[in-house]
Amino acid sequence: MDKVQDPICGMQIDKNSAIKITKDGKEYFFCSTHCRDEFIKQQGREGVVACEACSEKPLLRNKLFIITNIAILLILASFFIPFFEPFRKGF
């Protein structure tokens, strides 16, 4: 199992499952189509832009995590606060 590094985000990926392109006789491997497209856009420019698709968000900045926790808190509160009971029944 050969590991290669994505030139855009730096992620280590399996060579066999990576997205591959060949430029000037050299093979480049990418973790996603986003990174491949960034690489193609960057040709002729200096510097490397971090890959959005590969960067991880902190858990508290993840919207799904926050909304799920708010819903759970409201359901739990509905057992103790009569005002939230219709929310629990509707849920």
SULGIBEL-V806465 format. One line per field, one symbol per residue. ss: DSSP state (a for helix, b for strand, c for the rest). phi: phi as a letter, one per 40 degrees, with the letter a starting at -180 (. if undefined). Layout:
BEGIN
ss: ???
phi: ???
END
This chain:
BEGIN
ss: ccbbbccccccbbbccccbbbbbccbbbbbccaaaaaaaaaaccccccccccccccccaaacaaaaaaaaaaaaaaaacccaaaaaaaaac
phi: .cbbbcccbgccbcccbccbbbbfgbcbbbcaccccccccccdgbcgbccccccccccdccccccccccccccccccccbbddcccccccc
END
